[in-house]
């Protein structure tokens, strides 16, 4: 019984996160408030994926990564901002932790691949 309730909560929260990924104030507290659930229930629903804050961070980083390598003439700082990071330095640090290279290095690799093709 509990597992199915948690999976419904997870799905509702996941959708909310997807829709508000670029919001600076997308926090576990705000999500719990908006979905009218307790913070502990929210945390429990995200336990299996490493927690709600980590989930939001990974989603933001993947979206920013896709934008970085997908197009783009946008500056790294602008991409960071569009994906919910207030500071480019926080974004760069988190990006490097997740992908092992800086956003600029990732973009350079993508450019080299597209011109080498």
KEGU-797395 format. One record per residue: x, y, z of N, C-alpha, C in turn. Coordinates in steps of 0.001 Angstrom, whole numbers, plus 500000, padded with zeros to 6 digits. Example, Ala and Ser with C-alpha at 12.3 -4.5 7.8 and 13.67 -1.06 7.14 Angstrom:
BEGIN
   n.px   n.py   n.pz  ca.px  ca.py  ca.pz   c.px   c.py   c.pz
 513190 494310 507800 512300 495500 507800 513200 496700 507800
 512850 497750 507080 513670 498940 507140 512900 500030 507870
***
This chain:
BEGIN
   n.px   n.py   n.pz  ca.px  ca.py  ca.pz   c.px   c.py   c.pz
 500829 498790 500000 500000 500000 500000 500867 501266 500000
 501825 501288 500917 502660 502479 501043 503425 502768 499752
 503983 501726 499107 504751 501902 497886 503951 502580 496788
 502663 502217 496652 501861 502812 495589 501547 504279 495876
 501326 504609 497133 501088 506012 497509 502346 506821 497223
 503509 506282 497597 504762 506983 497340 505015 507153 495845
 504644 506151 495054 504887 506292 493617 503950 507329 493005
 502735 507449 493529 501820 508503 493065 502366 509875 493465
 502829 510001 494704 503435 511254 495167 504655 511595 494330
 505488 510583 494065 506685 510814 493266 506303 511337 491886
 505321 510723 491275 504909 511118 489928 504346 512542 489922
 503508 512875 490902 502963 514242 490990 504086 515253 491173
 505017 514933 492066 506129 515843 492332 507036 515939 491109
 507272 514818 490433 508125 514812 489242 507554 515743 488179
 506248 515661 487967 505599 516533 486979 505725 518004 487383
 505514 518270 488661 505634 519640 489147 507059 520154 488924
 508037 519318 489233 509444 519693 489054 509730 519987 487585
 509276 519113 486695 509496 519312 485257 508940 520669 484807
 507763 521003 485291 507101 522238 484866 507751 523487 485451
 508471 523345 486552 509035 524506 487246 510558 524444 487364
 511197 523670 486503 512625 523417 486607 513463 524691 486590
 513041 525711 485860 513808 526943 485762 513576 527922 486897
 512625 527613 487791 512325 528519 488901 513433 528465 489954
 513935 529634 490339 514981 529682 491359 514482 529157 492700
 513198 529358 492975 512670 528952 494281 512031 527565 494253
 512476 526714 493350 512004 525334 493326 512750 524558 494411
 512118 524464 495555 512724 523802 496710 511802 522692 497189
 512331 521754 497966 511457 520726 498543 510286 521332 499324
 510556 522413 500077 509472 523061 500839 508365 523548 499910
 508746 524214 498846 507751 524750 497919 506965 523625 497244
 507648 522570 496867 506967 521439 496220 505949 520828 497173
 506377 520589 498410 505476 520010 499410 504264 520912 499619
 504511 522217 499701 503432 523192 499872 502448 523144 498703
 502985 523203 497486 502141 523243 496291 501330 521963 496114
 501913 520823 496482 501217 519544 496328 500395 519196 497569
 500482 520073 498577 499764 519872 499836 500071 518510 500478
 501375 518248 500568 501829 517042 501254 502904 517453 502255
 503181 516563 503201 504214 516893 504190 505597 516749 503561
 506540 517489 504101 507908 517387 503615 508451 515973 503776
 508118 515347 504900 508636 513988 505127 508080 513003 504093
 506810 513170 503699 506267 512305 502646 506962 512551 501308
 507240 513816 501033 507958 514153 499802 509348 513513 499818
 510062 513677 500918 511412 513101 501023 511363 511581 500888
 510372 510968 501504 510239 509505 501436 510014 509058 499988
 509203 509807 499246 508904 509439 497860 510146 509514 496968
 511115 510345 497359 512317 510530 496539 513545 509811 497095
 513341 509057 498179 514446 508354 498816 515198 507450 497838
 514479 506726 497028 515099 505734 496141 515902 506360 495005
 515724 507672 494763 516478 508340 493689 517485 509350 494257
 517825 509185 495532 518863 510027 496125 518373 511339 496691
 517078 511469 496906 516537 512672 497533 516007 513676 496532
 515098 514516 497000 514411 515452 496114 515336 516566 495628
 516181 517099 496480 517082 518184 496060 518080 517678 495022
 518609 516496 495237 519532 515897 494278 518853 515611 492946
 517601 515178 493018 516833 514907 491805 516653 516185 490981
 516281 517267 491668 516101 518561 490986 517420 519000 490347
 518502 518892 491089 519810 519300 490579 520179 518500 489330
 520019 517176 489386 520362 516341 488221 519500 516685 487015
 518215 516929 487240 517317 517308 486141 517775 518618 485506
 518108 519590 486334 518571 520883 485825 519867 520732 485046
 520782 519945 485592 522071 519758 484929 521909 519057 483588
 521042 518052 483529 520831 517347 482259 520189 518255 481216
 519240 519076 481644 518596 520017 480712 519612 521037 480214
 520445 521540 481109 521468 522504 480714 522494 521845 479795
 522857 520611 480101 523798 519861 479264 523244 519728 477854
 521982 519355 477737 521358 519191 476417 521389 520503 475642
 521131 521602 476333 521139 522902 475662 522566 523305 475261
 523509 523011 476129 524910 523341 475839 525414 522649 474580
 525140 521363 474466 525676 520609 473334 524742 520634 472131
 523475 520954 472359 522479 520889 471302 522536 521998 470289
 522655 523222 470746 522700 524293 469789 524059 524940 470003
 524557 525877 470457 523862 527011 470989 524822 528179 470975
 524271 529320 470759 525079 530525 470778 524955 531212 472130
 524125 530661 472987 523938 531268 474314 525183 531108 475162
 525415 532099 475983 526531 532020 476924 526206 531003 478014
 527255 530408 478548 527105 529427 479624 526315 530027 480775
 526612 531282 481113 525927 531947 482222 524417 532038 481967
 524037 532341 480734 522619 532444 480394 521934 531077 480488
 522618 530042 480031 522067 528684 480119 521884 528298 481583
 522879 528615 482413 522788 528325 483846 521553 529001 484437
 521390 530261 484111 520276 531052 484631 518928 530470 484175
 518839 530104 482913 517594 529550 482366 517186 528237 483029
 518152 527551 483614 517869 526252 484215 517890 526291 485735
 517670 527492 486297 517440 527599 487731 518659 527854 488588
 519806 528134 487981 521003 528455 488767 521162 529966 488837
 521246 530500 490052 521413 531948 490218 522828 532373 489879
 523793 531531 490203 525201 531878 490002 525863 530926 489019
 526561 531484 488054 527273 530666 487071 528317 529783 487756
 528928 530307 488826 529956 529519 489525 529356 528263 490170
 528161 528377 490753 527485 527199 491326 527176 526191 490232
 526697 526707 489095 526373 525848 487963 527626 525117 487481
 528706 525849 487290 529943 525248 486777 530451 524166 487722
 530414 524449 489018 530870 523473 490020 530009 522208 489978
 528701 522384 489974 527790 521235 489950 527927 520457 488641
 528077 521186 487537 528213 520562 486221 529473 519693 486183
 530568 520251 486683 531830 519503 486686 531725 518253 487561
 531043 518380 488716 530847 517216 489599 530049 516129 488879
 529027 516539 488133 528139 515578 487465 528780 514965 486217
 529443 515770 485402 529912 515305 484090 531427 515186 483955
 532180 515656 484947 533622 515504 484925 534372 516564 484121
 533653 517462 483493 534269 518570 482747 533440 519828 482971
 534027 520972 482670 533285 522223 482818 532296 522374 481668
 531294 523235 481830 530339 523479 480733 531046 523926 479455
 532041 524776 479590 532770 525247 478389 533494 524102 477684
 534132 523233 478486 534817 522081 477894 533823 521171 477183
 532665 520978 477797 531630 520134 477190 531190 520728 475853
 531000 522022 475826 530582 522696 474597 531655 522555 473515
 532912 522737 473910 534013 522594 472948 534044 521197 472341
 533868 520192 473181 533832 518807 472690 532715 518626 471676
 531550 519181 472004 530388 519050 471105 530664 519768 469777
 531287 520919 469834 531633 521657 468605 532621 520873 467749
 533618 520302 468411 534615 519520 467653 533961 518325 466979
 533052 517659 467710 532347 516503 467138 531517 516908 465918
 530830 518046 466046 529942 518452 464935 530735 518916 463712
 531922 519460 463911 532712 519891 462758 533540 518741 462183
 533810 517728 463014 534581 516584 462540 533734 515644 461687
 532400 515684 461905 531482 514770 461221 531530 514931 459756
***
